[in-house]
Amino acid sequence: GNPLRLTETTYEELVNGALEKSGTWRVQKDSTAEKELGLQFTPGEFTHRIIFDDDLSSPKTFFQRTGEQLVLLSGYFPTDGGSRYTYQKVADSR
């Protein structure tokens, strides 16, 4: 797939090996995932959102990290199908 590189405060999205987008990110505690996404979760799941480039006007993107996996969810699944991206942690080759 297409990698997402995260440092403590910056990100890079690559598509077919080329830099597509880069900027900053931060985490914010948010307990509205079920309402925003139209899904049900086990208590304690998807309790934080990731905010890219301080853009608070875009649909919320919630995340869950389990072991070496990062799952990002956004959109309203019952009406637009939502978006789910799963990333696997790999060693940085740079």
C-alpha angles and dihedrals in degrees: 000000000000114000127235111203116203129187123177092284110001137065140195125199114203125197117191089345095305126110107256101172140351138180143107133316138190139180127241128186108243128169097189100089096113092051095041096044100033091231135114122235139188109261110274096028123116095003095145135056130210117227117203119206092349088286104158094166096067120087111280118265114208124195141198124192117202117175107306095346130093119194121194120194128187140155129045107291099201094058110022101022091246124229128272122186122182121195128189118212112243133174113271109251095198 
